[in-house]
């Protein structure tokens, strides 16, 4: 029996069922066969020994492929585990996958701290220098269970991820053997740059009900120079860490009594309010009407849409049953929850009126507070939270309005990203395993998004299987000043929720029709966007966003009254006076440390002439400036939301 494999260029190849990825590569050409490291089969990264049993799309991975680094980092995780067990035979291994930046391995049974990493790293370097071959071997399920007699974590993997597999695959390098599907590189010597980075705690399977493990993070690259570049960027990222800058600028805090729920301090709230007003302007341009919906709802609201099942299965929903037996409460036995998203509430508002085809599009926007039960170990400042405010929006449209709606939304999002000097990366995310609705509906929705991207001349990557359960989406990533990519905005097309909620409008034919829903978030959430933006700008915000836009620095106490006159002249802006009895040098340094865009220095000469000396955060200076001239420029700079202070250019 033969099967058909489709190659990336669209060509097809017929091979025998059971042929491996490597066999397919040899069919294409002996050189490619020899160079094969792994494969991507229907979007899944697999070992070169992976058998092809049905018609599939396949991509051969070599050391020149983007996916090669994933295989190399997976092998580096095994090198770490081998080094660890040489030094600490008592260590129990659990899982060690590759990540976007490197790898981690979760272990238990051994007490490790940061000081241990140097010794383990040295042992790992020896394994790499020895260029130990990495070989795939198979073992029967019975043998595997015996092999892991004292390792309940690996036995659980055999019972769950590897359920039904017999034999199961292991990878060996020297004396080390680990249960693993792969893929891996040919030998440890392919790892050109290796480093262990840090240690943290992590619950087994990410559940707080399970054992706390020790997680060791590391990274690996094909060359030492790539590793050095990464480590340099990592140091830069530490300096830009939004949590560090947040403390320095007094922007926000996340206290223990509200884990994952940020508190905005006055400075942080100033930035957030500016962002809110900016997004309101964009919503007005797109024709959205702002609404407000409650955070607390009966769980029944989310059951028809599929959200309840999805979020509870993933243990991400805050839900509870009201009252208890015998209390006599009116709500006894009723389940309530904090909303994890705003879709169902907006659909409810849409359904409160009889809608005509002439009424559509109907668009609702909301700065909606939503809650997700993220694991405590995953929380990270503003970037990973439990309580967030989405700049959410839902448009209810006719099918013939899809392309225009998507195109207009993408145009505005691109303008927003340019405003913050982000590079935009578009990703078309397609149907995944948890999807609801028919294949035909998904194909129609996916094609509509694809056409909007292509008609707009936008380049995009396809992320197979990454869509939300109710419809495909365009994910928008922002590439920041350090070259990191952050998923922020999203545009999703949804035929399923209107069908499930039986939403309707009256068409030209006087018959009822289903609207299509567009789910979109311009910034994503204010929390994540602010975290990304703080790091992107290193706290040096554009003047329109800066909590303090101007600080007036009187040279002596005698000049404070004149400073107050200048403050009045600039009363439309956020202005402070540094009136502490410090030297002017210390006042300037403090303003720089506080990341204030502009400083106005006033002394006796300035007071006599009725002028100011202007200094910006780039240390450019100009004397004898008219306060009116500076005020007018500031109004233009702030009004146009320019990225950098440019009065002294």
C-alpha positions, 0 to 999 in steps of 0.5 A: 500500500502506498501513501502520498506525501506533499512537499513544501513546493506543492509537488507530490511523492508516492511512497510505501506506507510505513516509510520513515521521514528519512526514507522520504528524504532519500526518495527525493535525493541521496544528499538530502537523505544523508543530511536529514535531521528530522521532519515536520509532518502535518505541522508536527515536529517529528524524528527522522524515524517517524513512520508515514502511514497516511497521506501527509504534508511533509517538510524535511529538516536539515541543519539549515532549517529553522527547526534544526535549532529545536532538535539541537536544544532538545539534545542539549537538554539530554546533555544536561541530564547526563551531566547531572546524573554523572555528578548526582546519580540520585537525581530523578529526571522528569521532562526536558523539552526545548523552548523558544530560547533554549531548553529546561529540564525538571528534576527532583531528588537532588538539592541544587542551587545556582552555585551548582550550575558551573560544575554541571556545565563543565561536565556537560562541556566535556560530553559535548567535546567528546562528540558522543553519538546520539542514537534512537533505540526501542524498548517494549512497554514492559521493559520500559516500565521495569527500567523506570521502576523507581521513576513515577514521572516517567511511568506516568508519561508511559501511561499517558503521552505514550499510551498504546505505544509498543515499543517505545522510543529512547535516545542514548548517548554513551551511558545515558538513556532517556525516554523520548520521541525526539527528534535529536541531532546526530551527536553531542558535538553538533552543539557549538554553544552551551550554557546553563542559565538559572534555576527555579521551581515548577510543579509537575504537569504545571499543577499546584496539586502536584510535587514541586520540582527543580527546573534548570534552564539552559540554552544552546546554539550551533556556534559559540558566537551565536551563544555570545550574542544571545547572552549579551541580549539577555543581559540587555533584557535584564536591564530592561526588565519591566518589573525592575523599571516598574519599581524604579519609576513607581509604575505598578506592583503585584502584591501577595494579596492579589497574585497575578493582579497588578496594582497601578500606581499614579505614574503607571495609571497616567500611562494607562489612561493615555493608552486608553484614550488613544485606543478610544480614538482608534475605536471611534475611527473603526466605528465601535461603540463602547460598552461595559459588562460585569465581571461576575456572571452565572457560568451558564452564560459561557456554556453554549459558546464552548468557553466554559468547557474549554476554560474549565478543562484547562483549569483556567476559569475562576468558578464556584457554586453559590450557597450550600445545601440547606442555606435557603439561599435563592442562588443555592447550587448556582454556579458563578464565575469571573469572566475569562473573556467578553464575547458572550456578554457582547453577544448578549447585548447584540441579541437584545434588539431586532437587527436588520441587514441595514444595521450591520456592522454592529460593533462593541468595544470594551476595556473589559476586566477578565480573569484567567487562573494561570499557574503561580509559577507562570506569573510574571509581572505584567506579562503573565497575569491572572487579572487583565484588562483587554481592549476588546472588541466584537463586530457583528457583520454580514458575510459580504462585509468580512473582507472590508472589516478585516482589512480596516482592522488590520490597517488600524492595528498596523498604524498603532504598532508603527506609533510605538515603533514596533515591527509587525509580524502577521501569523495566520493561525488555523484549526486546532484539535479543540476546534468546534464547528464543521470543517466547511465553516473553518475553511471558509473563515480561514480563506477569508482571513487569508484573502484579507492578508494577501489583498493587503499585500501583507506577508504572513506565516501560517501557524497550523493548529494554533487557532482559538477553538471557535475560529481561525485568527490573525495573530499580530506579533510586535518585534521590539528594540531587542529583536524579541517577538511578542504576541499582542493584537489579534483578529479572529473570524467566528461563524460558530458562536453566532450559530451556537447562540442563535444570533440573527438579523433580518436580511433583504429577503425578510428571512433570518440570517446568522451574523459573523463575529469578528473578535479583535484586540488592538493592544491585546491587554493593557497589562501585557502591552504595557510590560512589552512597551516598558521594556521596548522603550527601556522606560524612556517613554515618548513624551505623550506617555511619560508620567512626568513630561517636564521637570523644572530645575531651579538652580537655587531656592531664589529661583523657585518662584520663577520656576512656578511661573514657568509651571503655570505657563505649561499647565496643560502638561505634566510638569514637576519642580525639583525644589529640593536644596540640591546642586544643579548637577544632582538635580539633572542626574536625578531627572535623567535617572527618572527618565524625564523627557525634558528638563528646564533649567532656570537661574538668575540669568534665565529669570532676568531674561524671561527664558529657560535653558532646555535639556533633554534625556539625550543630554542635548542642551539649548539656552535662551529659549522662550517658554512660549516657544517650548510650550508650542513645540511640546503641544505639537510633539504630544499632540502628534504622539511623536516617539522621541523628544525632538525639540533640540534636534 
